[in-house]
């Protein structure tokens, strides 16, 4: 059982050190982060205030 778990960790480590996989994970993280910001009401209010202030300055 321990050997199976160790093999899974080594395989994931191999994927994690690949630059292509890291880029894919970065894009997925950026997308999910932007979705979370839109869903959380507190952050949405902050963004709306900043956009309103930017519109006033223009």
N, C-alpha and C positions, 0 to 999 in steps of 0.2 A: 504493500500500500504506500509506504513512504517513498519507494522507488518511483512509483507512478506519479506521485505529487512532485517529486524532484524533477522528473522528466518534463512535466507540464510547465514548471517554472523556468527550466532551461529553454524550452521552446519559446515561451513568451518573452524571455530575455533576448533571444535571437531576433524576434520580431521588433522588439522595442529599440534595438540598436540600429535597425535599418532606417536610413534617412527617409525613404519613401513612406514607410509606415508612420514615422513620426510626423511627416507632413499631413498625411491623411488624418491622424489623430488631432493635429492642431486645427485643421479645418473643421472637423466635427466639433471640437471644443469651442471654437469661435462661433459656430452656428448655434450650438446649444446655449452658449452664454448670451447671445443676442436674443434668443427666444425667452430666456429666463428674465432678462431685463424688461421685456415687453409685458410679461405676465405679472410681475410683482408690482402692485399699485404704487408703493412708495417710490420706487425708482422711476416709474412712469411719470409721476408728478414732478420729480426733479428734472427729467428730460424736457417735459412740457414747459416748465418755468424757464429753462435755459433757451429753448427755442423762442419763447415769447420775448425774452430779453434781447435775443439776437435780432428778432424782427423789429423791435422798437428802435434799435440802433441803426438799422438800415434805412 
